[in-house]
Amino acid sequence: MNKSAKDFLGDANYPAISYGGYRLESRELQPTIEEIKQDLLILFAQGFRVIRTYDVHHKFAENTLEAIQQLQNEINDFEMYVMLGAWIDCKDSFTDHPNHDEEDIEGNLREVNEVVRLANIYPNIVKIIAVGNEAMVHWATSYFVKPSVILKWVNHLQNLKNTNQLPSDLWITSSDNFASWGGGDANYHNDDLNKLIKAVDFISMHTYAFHDTYYNPSFWNIKSDSSDLDKVEIINKAMIRAVEYEYQQYISVKNYIYSIDDSKKIHIGETGWSSVATDLYGSDGTKAADELKQGIYFNMITDLCASLSISCFYFSAFDEPWKDSMNPNGSENHFGLFTVDGRAKYALWDSVDEGLFKDLKRPNKIIKTFDGDLNSLMDTVYLPPVNEENGN
């Protein structure tokens, strides 16, 4: 069991997911290797075989790789591969004066050197390196860089492969928003992006209909004449539109990528749906966040990607309370398929019934949210807003 990225990307037998194992309100409070092993066994039981993770700075990534190696030594058929990310920033990122014309050379070099080190220590596990996470998209106002910066580091890593300083079957990409890959505004189209497209081994694009229920709600809002449909049917139709919206973003990226290099495969590096929100996506906003919609979305996007023979690094495995620690019910904390205490959300209720998680814990026994009571879940579900002029 030692596949390369070219073997498992696009293979429906190797489902992928984004994994962050933080269980508390700060990333300074690290999960132990034993806790990470608990998580990995849960994901393996569900069928996931590829994970995407960042945070080499806090040692979480290294501990995750070590946990995988230990499980491989303990369990004969345990198979898990990793897409490892290097965080890339502009100069003076996360200050009131970020300099998008320059990069944080010291910080970026440290990140890249660390992913190189880990890829060489764990060559049978680390199969992909992603340079940057939404590092080129312009709405990342605190830290985005120009494509030339990502291109520089991608070329650096490709050169290390070519000189036998990294495994030759290691694939290099950058994981970024669909617009950054040419699928949106023409302002993103430039020579450095085109060179980057040719330099990476595949395209890792992000797409989030969930967020666009607020920022671009044309596909989301419903008309008042939908009242003759029942609640679940209305929501199903809304989720179909959401997935179609993301598919069109995929097509827009594909059209641009293929105009530059039609040999490049495109995979979904990140997409997901939050189950709880007291912010823009909750009952006082777009009403997008709940477990029913999340479950429907998870199944639909999984089916779509399988039909396209592409991988989808679903975001995410577990809820992570550090993401919006000042607002426990903020949507960013609740993208996981499992809660922090290991309850399986609606998307995975059938897996609980099938006994996939028998004897597994996080830290408690894996049970269904809402105690499996669909009526209780439905009490938290709201229809999308009605908008006569801009509805479906």
Buried (B, 14 or more C-beta within 10 A) or exposed (E): EEBBBEEBBBBBEBBBBBBBBBBBBEBEEBBEBEBBBBBBBBBBBBEBBBBBBBBBBBEBBBBBBBBBBBBBEEEEEBBBBBBBBBBBBBBBBEEEEBEBEEBBEEBBBBBBEBBBEBBBEBBEBBBBBBBBBBBBBBEBEEBBBBBBBBBBBBBBBBEBBEEEEBBEBBBBBBBBBBBBBBBBEEEBEBEBBBBBBEBBBBBBBBBBBBBBBBEEBEBBBBEEEBEEBEEEEBBBBBBBBBBEBBBBBBEBBBEBBEEBEEEBBBBBBBBBBBBBBBBBBBEEBBBBBBBBBBBBBBBBBBEBBBEBEBBBBBBBBBBBBBBBBEBEEBBBBBBBBBBBBBBBBBBBBEBBEEEBBEEBEBEEEBBBBBEBEEEEBBEBBBBBBEBEEEBB
